[in-house]
Amino acid sequence: MKTAMINIENLKKQRENIFFSSHTILFILNIDLDDIVKQVNYIEKNFTDIEFIGKNLISLFPVENHQQIKQIHERVKKDIKQAFYESNFVDNHGQIRLVNVRILPIIEEQLITGLTILINDITESKNAIISYDQYEENFIKNESEFRLAFNELLIGVVIHDRNTQIVYSNNQASKILRLSSEQMLGKIAIDKEWMFVYENMEPVLVDDYPVNKVLQSKSSISNYTLGIKHAKNEPITWVNANATPFFDIKDNSIEKIIVNFVDITEQKHAEDSLRRSESNLSNIINNIGDPVFVKDKNSVLLIVNDAFCKLFGLSREDIIGKSLSEDVSEEERNNFLRIDKEVLLTGVENITEEFLTVRKGETLTISTRKTRYIDNEGNKFIIGVMRDITEAKKAHIALIESQRLGAIGEMTSSIAHDFNNSLQAIYGNIELAMAENDISETTKYYLDTIKKMVNDTAFRVQLLQRFGGNKIIKNKVSKINLNNLIEEVILQSRPIWKEEIEKKGLSITITTQFTSLSEISGNDADLRSAFFNIIKNSVEAMPKGGNITIQTTEKEDKIFISISDNGIGMNDQIKARIFQPFYTTKGYEQGRGLGMSGVYSIVKEHDGEIYVKHTIQGVGSTIEMVLPINNEMADHQLHLSENETKEHPKPEIKNS
């Protein structure tokens, strides 16, 4: 590639050498589209002391010729065809000279960018107007001198006539095409000695040969990349070609086509090698199992591998050029943008664990390693590798939970035994009191309610045994209507959501939206405890009051119970740990972190599921419980005794 660039630079210098050192009677100027002189070769001795650069060429001619010359220039610019005229011109000594002026359009990328002016001093020919034939003969002599110069160029030059036959080629053209100048004379563009191919190695169509393209369009072409396949099966030579038409003055038809081309084979091979290297690098990155990414200084993604696309559930086209910050929560976005800025600023590698919400709404725990890279131009980039450690974190949490539960199991066995003895004594005394004949029905009702609460409390004590891995014996299973059970819990929990809240000048309402439900087999005390704890949590999540909505639905042999509040909501960390034992956000003085973990255990024993269905910080949360209508508890169902199932009539209470 470096050699190719040097060749191009040498070519540019040689072109300038031809322009400025041609020993011809022609005096050459290059002007822009406003007729301002940009270059002069200063060869003609009669005009060497005149300052041309930066001046309007037309203004240097006699005033009476200005209008005519301007019209000719404009016609050349419009028609992109050469023209000529004769005029007087004042030389170094103030003498009027008669000159022939030939105008050629300068074409770059099929657009005219200026004019080349060839001025021939014909004063010595007795100030007579020379004929067209004399002019052509004079120009051909000049052309031969240019040919000598072209032979030394590092650029290939081939001149075709209007029938595409080659009438001239220089030494570099012979070297590139593997034929001598004599062998090329008379050949047309399409020849058995060579074949042109596109960059995709397909043969070039006949109409796409440079000469034919110029003949069809009657305009120049530039920067046309072609491969030349030689007859002797030599390696392909790649060239960058330009072609320019020259028109006959008489009928404005194409007289000749000059094609020049530069050998870019080395540059082409370097580009192909670079592409192969990029392809290999891409394959290597895509075979890495962990997500890999590269960001710019604005955290915009430039490169990602297949694993990254799979993690986010997006195509590469939907990722490149974006930061993906639009698809995550504000908390996640602020967190990873802050880390990006720190890495770019300090250059210190960062390894962090963070939550990431992917397109499916799933929240993962990600370990991300970010490093800074600075290229040769001083641009800063972030190179990152991500690893999904969600399952590993779950396993770690499960291990910790198991260790905690083991400790709890050892601690609670004696406590549960002593506490249950006390509850049994209370329960027995209530039974004795209820056996008295002289107590009222109202008293019996309240004693029965106390007995149920003592019984529920006994089962709640057994929750501690569950934490230690000791499952409760399913000897208290009955058919339960969940709508009725929830109504009971709402009544039992009334002090915490009604009376205590109203003392603070606040209000909490509980709204139920029940549908008809089938009965399930379960432990009513356990389930009352579970719903009581969820309602209690919702109340504590609404320090300014609000509303709790409880909905029940049945579908596909399952009952769905959702409990929603419009409280403070949960962040990702709380949401992930809400059912863990001993995890609490209330502080040790207000809670032990056993309520929701106990709920989780109860639901699991009933072969159900419980999860945070929806939560938004500052808006509220919804907990959903799913219980099967037929579960394993049905196999252990025992009929309760008549005394246990008998319902005491509810007394009429006049004063509350």
N, C-alpha and C positions, 0 to 999 in steps of 0.2 A: 504493500500500500504506500509506503514511504517513497519507494522508487517511482511509482506512478505519479505521485504528487510532484516530485522533482521534475519528471518529464513534462508535466503540464506547465510548470513554472518556466522551464527552459523554452518551451514552445511560445509562451507569452513573450519572453525576451526576444526570441528570434523574429517574431512578427514585428515587434517594435524596431528591431535592427533593419528589417527590410524597408519599413516605412521611412525611417530617418536617414538611411545611408544609401538609398538607391541612386546610382549614378545614371539617371535618366534625364532627358530634357523635360520630363513632366514635373510640374510643381504641384505637390499634393497637399490638400487641406482636409481636415475632418471638421464638420460643423454640426451643431445640434438642430433640433426642429425649429428653433427660433433664428436660425442662420448665424448663430454666434460661433466664432472659430474656437475650436478646442485643441487642435493639433496642427502643426505645420512642419514639413520636412526641411524647408529652407535650402533646397539644393540649387534651384535656379539662381544663378549669380546676379541677375538683374533685379531680384526682389529680396535679397538677403537682409537688407537693412530696414525693411519695412516691419513695423510691429503689427502683427495680425491677431495674436491671442487675445480673446475677450471682446473683439470688435465684431460688428455685423459685417459679414462679407459683402453684402450687396452695396453697403455704403462706400466701399472702396472702389467701386466702379463709377464711371461718369454718371451724373445725375440723370441725364436724358435716357440712360439705359435701365434705370432702377425699376421702373414699372414692368418692363418686359422681362427682366431677369427674375423679378419676384414671382411673376406669373409662371415662369418655367419651373422654378423651385417648387411652387405649390402644386403644380401638375405632377411632378415626380413624387412628391409626398403622398398625393392622393391616389395615383395610379400604380405607385411602387414600380415604376419603369424608368430606365435611364433616359437621359436626354442630353443634348449639347447645344451650345450657342457660341457666337463670336462677339467679342467686345474689345473696346480699348481699355488699357490699363496703364496707370502711371508707375514708372519704375523708380529705382533708387535716386536717379539723377533728375527726376521730374519730367522725363521724356515719356511720350505716349507710345505704348507698345500695343501691337495687335495680338490678341491671344485667342486660342480655341479653348473652350471650357466644356468638359464632359462631366455630367452629374450621375453618380451611382447611389442608389438607396442602400443604407446600412440596415440589415435585417438581423434582429436578435429575437429568438423564440417566436418567430412568425409575426413580429411587430417591427415597424420601422422606427428606429431610434435616432436617425440622423442621416447626413449625406456625406459622401466622399467627393471632393471636387478635384479633378485632374485638369491642370491649366498648362497648355502648351503654347509657348511663345513662338509665333509664326512671323514675327516682324522681319527676320532675316530673309524670308521668302518673298521679299520685295513688297511687303505689306499687301499682298494679294490674298484673296479668299481662296484657300486651298480646297480642292475637290474632296468629295467623300472618299474616293478611292485612295487619294494621297493620305488622308487622315487615317484610314484603316491600316495602310502600309506602315505609317509611323507608329500606330498603336501596337501593331504586331511586333515591331522591333522592341518596343518597350516590354511587351509580354514575354518575349524570349529572355529578356534580362531577369524578369520575375521568375521564370522557370528555373533558371540557374540557381536563384536563391532558394526556391522551394525544394530543390534536391537536397539541401543541407538541413531541412527541417526535421524535427523529431515527430512530426505529424504527417500522416499519410494524406496525399492529395491526388485525386483522380478527376480528370475533366472528361465529361461525356458530351457528345453532340446531341442534337435534337432527336436522333434515332437510338439514343442510349449507348452508342458505340464509344469506346474509350479512345480518346485522341491524345491523351497525355496522362502520365502518372509519374510521381517522384520516387526517389530511392526508398523512402520509408514505406510507401504504399507497396512497393515490390517486396519489401521485407515482411510486411504483415500478410500479404496475399500469397506469398511463396512463389511468385512469378516475376520474371524480369520485365522491364518496361517494354521491350520488344514483344514479349509474349502476350502482354496485355493489350497492345494496340489492336484495335478493331473488334475486340470482344465486347459483347453487350452485357447488361447488368446480370442477366440470367445465363450462367455458364456452368458446364460440367466440372470445371476446375474448383468450384467452391459452392457452398450452400449456406444460406443464412438461416439462423434459428433464433426463436424468441428466448427469453430468459427461462421459460418453462420447458425448453428443449424441443418444442414443436417447430416444424419448418415454417419459415416466414412466407406468408402469402405473396403471390406475385405483385399484387397491388400495393403491398407494404414495403417493397424494396425502395430504398431512399430515392433513387432516380425516378421511379414510377410515381411515388407520392408527390414529388415536386412537379412532374409533368401534369398530374391530375389537378393539383391545387394551385399551380402557377405561383407558388410562394415557397419561402424557405422552411426547412425543418431543422430542429436543433435538439441536442441531448437525446439522441435516439440510440438505445443500447441494443446491440445485436451480437450474436455469436457467429463466427465463421468456421464451418466444418470443411476441412481441406480434403482433397481427393485422395491423399495418401494416408488417410486415417490418423493424421497427426492430432495432438490435443487441440481442442477448440480454442481459437483466439477470440477474445471478447473486445469489442470496440465501442466507443462512443462517437456517433457520427453526426455531422451537420451537412446540409446540402443547400446550395443557393442557385437560383436560376439567373441567367443573363439573357437579356432580350435583344432581338434584332431591332435596330433603329428604324428600319424601313416599315415593317409591318407589326412591330411589337410582339412577334412570336418568340418563343424560347429558342435561343441560338445555342447556348451551352449550359451545362449544369456542372458546377464545381462541387465535388464531395470531398470533405476532409474528415479524417477519423483518427482517434487516438487509441492506442493499445492500452486497454484497462484490465488486461488479463490478471495481472498480479493483484490489482485492487479488487477485482471480482472474486478471486480466490480468497483474499483476506476477508471480504464481506461474507462469503459462503462459510468460511471457517468460523467467523464470529457467530453467524446464525446457527451453525452446528453446535458451537459451544453453548449458546443460549438455550438451544433445544435440549442439550444434555443436562444443563443446569436445571432447566424446568422439569425434566424427567426425574432428576435426583430429588428435587424439592417435593414433587408430587408423590414420590414413593416414601416420604417420611410420614409415619402414622399420625404424628401430632400436628395440629394446625400451625402453620408458619405464615407470617405476614411481614410486609415491609411498608412503613408509612413515611410520608414526607413531614416537614416541619409543622404542617398544619393538621397533622393526624389523619391525612387523607391516605387511603390504602392504594398502594401502587402495585404490589405483588401479593398474591395469596396462593396457597396450594390447594389440592383437591380436598384434603382433610378439613381445611378451614371452610370451604364451601359447604361440605357435608354437615359440619357442626351447626352452621347458621341456616341451612336449608335454602341457600340462594345460589344462583349461577354466578360464575366469575364476572359476567357482564353486569350483573346487578350489584356487584361489590366494588369493583375497581372504580376509583374516582370518588368514592364516598367514605365517610368515617363510620357509618353504621350507628352513629350516636342517636339517630332518629328512632331506632327500633328498640331502644332499651329505656329503662326508667331513668328519671332525672338523677337519682342517687348513684346509679351505676355509671351514667354518663359523666357526671362530675368527678367521680373517682378515677376512672381510667384516663380522662383528659388531664387531670392533675398529675398523675404519674408520668404521662407522656412529656409534659412540660419539664418535670424534674429531671428526667433522663436526658432530654435534649440540652438542658441548661448545664447540668453538672457532669454529664458523661459517665455517671456512676450506674452500674448495672442494677436493675431492680427486679426482685423476685417477690411476688405477692400472691396471696389467695384472695379471690374476689368472687362475688356472685355475678352470674351472667344469664340474662333472660334471652333465650333463643326464639326463633320465629314461631315455633309451636306453642309458645307460652310457658315452656318448661324452664325452671330456674336451676342452673347447674353451678357447682362449685368448681372454679377454674384456678389453676396455678399458672401464672404468666411470668415469663422471663423476658425482660426488655433490655436491649443494649443500644448504644448510639454508634452510628457509623458516619464518618465524614469523608466525602469523595475528594478528588484532586482539586475541584473548583470551590471547595469549602462548604458545599451543601450538606446539611445534616439530615440524617434519616434514622428511623427507629426500626430495628430488626427484632421481631418477637417470636417466641415459641410458646404455645399454649398447651396445657394438659388438663383433660377432664378428670378431676379427682373426686367427682361426686360419690361414686360407689366406695372409693377408699375412705372418704370421710364418713359415710354411713357405717362402714365396717368398724371404723375407729370409735364412732359414737356408740355403736352396739356393744363394743368391748367395754367401754367405760360404764355403760348402763348395766351390763352384766355384773361388773365388779361392784357397782353401787347396790344393785339388788341383792347380791350375796351378803353384803354387809348389813342391809336392812333385814334380811331374813334371820340372821343371827340375833339382831337386836330386838326384833318385834315379837318373837315367839313367847317370851315370858310376859311382856307387856300385854299382849292380846289375851293371854290366859287369865291374868289377874283382872283385867278390865271386863272380860266376859263374865267372870264370877260375880262382879259387882252388878252388872246389868241383869244377870239371872236373878239375883236377890231382889232387885227392883221389880222385875217382871213378875216374880212370885208374889210379892206384896200387892201388886196391882190386881192379880188374879184373886187374891183373898178379899181385897176390898170390893171387887165386882161381885163376889159371891154373897155379900151381905144383902139381906132382903129389904132393909129399910132405906136404901139409897134411891134417889130419883133417877128417872130415865136420862135427864140432862147430865147428871153426874156420871152415869154409866157411859154416856156418849163420850164425854171428855176423857174418862179413864181408858176407854177403848182407843181413843186417838193417841193418848200417851203410850199405851201398850204398843201400838203400831210404830210410833217413833222410836221406842226403846228397841223394838225388833229391828227397825231400819238401822239404828245405831250399831247394833250387834253385827249386822252385815257389813257396815262401813269399817268396823274394826278389822274385819277379815280382808279389807283392801291391803292392809299392811302386809298380810301374809302373801298376797299376790305379788307384791314387789320383790319378795324373796324367792319367787318362783313356785310357791305352793298354791296350786289351784284350789278354789273352793269346791267342796263336794256339792254336787248338784242335787240337793235334797229339798229344795224349796222352789220348785218349778211349777208354774201354773199358766193357764191361758190368760193372755193380757190383751185388753183393748188399749192401744197406745193413746188414743184421743182422750179416754177417761183418765189414764194415768198422768198425762201431761196436765190436765185440768187440776188433778190433785196436787201436783208439784207447784203449779202456779199459786194455788191457795196456801200451801205450806210455806212458800217463799215470799208471801205477801209482805211480811215485816221488813224484808231487806229492800224490796223494790217500791213499797208504798209508804208505810209509816215512817221509816228512817229517812227516806229521801224527802218526804214532805216537811219533816222537821227542819231541813236545810233550805226550805223555800223553793224546792225544785219539784219536778214532776217526771215520772216515768210511767208509760203505759205499756201493757202487753196486749198485742192483738193476735188472735188465732185465726188461721185459715185452714180448717180441717176438711178433708174429704172422707167418705166412708172407707173404713179399713177392715181388713180381715184380722182375726186374732192371731197372735204369735205366742210361742212357748218361751217363757223366760222367767227370770227372777224379778218380781215386781219391786222389791226393796232395792236391788242393785240399780235397776233402771230409773227409779225415782231419784236415787243418789246422783246418777249421771246427769239427768236433766236439771236437777237442783244446782249442780256445780256449773253447768253451762250458763244457766240464767244468772247465777251469781257473778260469773266472769263478765257477762254482758253488762250487768248493772255497774260493775266497777270500771268498765270501759267507757261509761257515759257520765263523767264527773259533773256535767252541766245539765243532766237530764236527757230525755229522748224517748225513743220508742223501740220496743222489742217485738219482732214479728215471728210467729212460729207457724210453719206450714207443714202439712202432712199430705203425701200422695202415695198411691200404690200403683205399681206397674211391674209386670213380668215377675210375679212372685216375690217382690221386694217392696219394702216400705221405706220411703224417703222422708226424713224429718230435717228441715232446715230451720235454723234459729239465727235471725239477722238482727243486728243493732246498727244504729247510726252514731257509733262512738268514735274513738280515736284511731281505730284501725291498727294494723300491724306492719312493721317493716319486714324485710326478707329474713332477717335473723330470727325474729320472734316467730314468724310463720313456720320456719324450719324446725324450731325447737319447742313449740308450744306443748307437745305431748310427752316431752322428756321428764322423767322424775327429777324433782328438786330444782327445776328451772322456773324461776319466778321473776317478774319485772316489778313486783310490789315492795321488795325489800324483806329482809328476814323478820322484821317486826310484824308485818301484815300477812305474810303467807310463807308456806314451806315448799311450794311448787309440787304438791301432791294431788291437787284437785283434778286437773286435766289429764294427768298421767293415769289417775284412777279411772276417769271416764274412758280413756283409751282401752284400759284392761277390761272393763266391763263390756264394752262394745265387742272386743275381740272374743270374749268368752261366749257371746251370743252369735258368733260367726258373722259379725257385721264389720262395717268399715266406717271410719270417721276421718274427716279431713277439713281443711280450711278451703271452702269452695271459692270464696272471693274476699278480698280485703284491699282497701285503699286507705292510706294514712289520711286522717282528717275527715274521712267519709263514713267508714264503718266496715264491719266484717260479717261474713256468713259462714257458720259452721254447719256442715251437712253430715247426718248420720244415716247409714243405710243398713237395715236389718232384714234378714230373710224371714219369710213367713214360716217356712219349715226349716228347722235347724237341729243340731245334735241334741240340744236340751230336751227336745220332744221325747227322745228315747228314755230320758231319766225322769219324766214327769211323774209326780206322785200326787195322789188325791189328798187334799187337805181334810182334816177332821171337821166334823160338823160345827164344833165350837169355833174353829178358825175361819170358817167360811160364812158363818152366820153374821148378818149385818144388823147392828142395832139401829132401831128407828131414830131418825134425826129429830131431836126435840125442837119444840118451838121456843126460840130465844127472844124474849121481849126486850131485854136491855143488852147492848153490846159493850 
